[in-house]
Amino acid sequence: MRHLSIQAASALLLLLCTSCQSNTHESSVPMAEFRDGQQIGLPVFGLSCPKCANNVTHKLSELEGVTSVDVDMSQGFVTVHAEEGKVPTREAFVEAVHAAGFTVPDQAPTATTGE
């Protein structure tokens, strides 16, 4: 019986996480992306559960120089903190997000942070 419960819970989790992909924030206005000497932030579509956030965090953490990743699921926004001068490029960020199964808008509004 316990084995069946674990299988059912796993199937439900997979179903819920898969459904996250269709629950994108594409209709909302994305937060302004930014990049400075120690961080980069971009909107990411489809982040609506902790597993989704973990997948994105894992992929972005693999980039050189990254020290931490903050995911705001309610805003659909991800900020990567990195060593000074080793902030990932927008292209590297987008590639990592795509590898995790999510999307970044082509070009979101930008905010300057005094680089």
N, C-alpha and C positions, 0 to 999 in steps of 0.2 A: 504494500500500500504506500509506504514511504517513497519507494522508487517512482511510483506513478505520480505522486505529488510533486516530486522534484522535476520530473519530465514535464508535467503540466505547467509548473512555474517557469521553467526554462522556455517552453513554447510561448507562454504569455509574454514574457520579457522580450523575446525575439520579435513577436508580433507588435508589441508596443513600440519597440525601438525602430522597427521597420516603418511603422506608421509615422514616426517622427519626421522621416524624410519628406513626407507629403505635407506636413504641417509647417511649411516655411513661413518666414516673416517677409516674403517678397512684397507683400502688399503694403507693408508699413514703410515709413521713411527711415532709411538706415542712419545710424549715428555717423558723424563725420570721422573718416579715417585720419590717422596721424602717424607720424614717424619722427623721432628725434634721436639723440645720441645713445639712448638707453632703452627705448621701447618703440613698438609699432602696434597700432590697433586698427583692426578692420572689422566691418560687419561680416557675419557668416550666417547664411541661410540654413534653417533646418535644425537648429539646436534647441531641443525641447525636452530632453531627459538627461539625467546624470551620465548614462552610458555614452550618449552622443558627445557630451562635454568631455568625458574621459578619452574617447577616441581622438578627438581634435587635440586635446592636451598632449597625449602621447606622441602624435605625429609632429607637432610643433616643437616639443621638447627635444626631439632628435636633431634639430637644426643646430649648427655650430654656434656657440656663444650664448645660447638661450639659458637663462637662469630660472625662470618661472613663467607660467602661463595662467592668466586669469580669464575665465569664461563667464560672461553674464548672459545666462540663458533667457532671461526676461527681455533683454534688449537685443539679443542676437548679436553680441559684440564680443570680440576676443582681443585681449592685450597680451603681447609677448614682451617680457622683460629680458634684457640681454646685457652681457658685459659691455662696458663702454667701447664704442666703435665697432661692435660685432653684431649690431642689430640686423636681423635678416632683411633682405630686400622684399619688396611687395611680391615679386615673382616667386621667391622661395616660399613665402608665407602662403600664397595662393596654391602653389603646387602641393604643399604639405596638407592643406585643408582639403584639396581635391583627393589626395591619397587616402584621407580619412573618410571620404564619401560625402563631402559637403561642398557647398559653393560659396563663392564670394562675388558680390556684384562687380560688373566690369570696371566701373570707376565710381566710387562713392564720393560725396562731398569731402573735401579735405579741410583739416584744421591745422594751423601752424602752431607749434609748441616752442618756438624759439631755438631752433637748432643752430 
